[in-house]
Amino acid sequence: MTAAWRDLRGAESARVHQAAAEAHAAARIVGSFGKALAEPKDDWAHVSLSWVEDTAALWGAPAVLGGLRAGLRLAPLTLQLGDDPSGASEALDLAGRSSEEAYAWMASEVMARMGTEAAALLELPAFESAHTESSSSQQLDDALAVLEAWFSNGSGLLHSLTANIPQASPVRCWPHHFDISTLITLDPGADPEVGRSVGVGFSAGDGAHPEPYAYVLPWPRPGTEAEPQPFGGVGEWVSDDWFGARVSRSALTATGDPDAQRAAAVSFVREAVREAYRLIGADQSSDILPMRECAREETGA
């Protein structure tokens, strides 16, 4: 199934930042389900989430026993539990609820479905509750809709990218950072600290850069003499706490309608990945990109 690019306009950045903080807290609870009950993976993929377009939600890995999964719908913000990410599930509307209340509901549902021993394995992530009372329900809903569009668009673009780069990892959302990303490993088998790689992702925002942004990170970090080529369209190279390329939601929305936003995002990723390859001395053969024009063959989590 091909998913159209969703319009990223619709809510001011401060509201989206608040919505992202609440969604981030909920995503970490979903990740804690996988950490406790899914089959452990060496790369910690069992705590990651996957975007499922059919349900417009992030879903975690299935429990070893029974296949139960935890998921998070972003708009409206809803915690879910079910056997099939595309099917019906138990759901809890998170509006007005604290992280502790959401976790208690999940633990209760797990106890009912899987028993006391399974519920005892769950651990509430260590963080302060993100719930606030400063926004109206409509303001928060509008901001969550933007956040949903951000993850949907990011997932679609990243799937287009990984379809053309065999070295790219599966597209995953990491609840700790609350971004959806892939890692292009260019030196398989090498120590990750020294092996060359390029990370590509869409972040919901963080303390250093509060609004959602897409990024491309070359590794190892190029030396101070590195001079990246400027972008032909939107995007910038940053070299403060990290070195890489970044484009903010506001820069994409400034380009215009959804078609213009999509074209700008695709151009950013294409240019940034190619330049990242050059900066770390990797092969830039002509088939590294092109990317399909943000088309996605949608698969389940």
Salt bridges, closest charged atoms under 4 A:
ASP7 OD2 - ARG9 NH2 2.85
GLU39 OE1 - LYS41 NZ 3.84
ASP43 OD2 - ARG172 NH1 3.32
GLU53 OE2 - ARG6 NH2 2.69
GLU53 OE1 - ARG296 NH1 3.42
ASP83 OD1 - ARG113 NH2 2.85
GLU133 OE2 - HIS131 NE2 2.81
GLU148 OE2 - ARG6 NH1 2.47
GLU148 OE1 - ARG73 NE 3.50
ASP187 OD2 - ARG196 NE 2.94
GLU236 OE2 - ARG246 NH2 3.08
ASP259 OD1 - ARG262 NH2 3.63
GLU275 OE2 - ARG278 NH2 2.55
GLU298 OE1 - ARG296 NH1 2.81
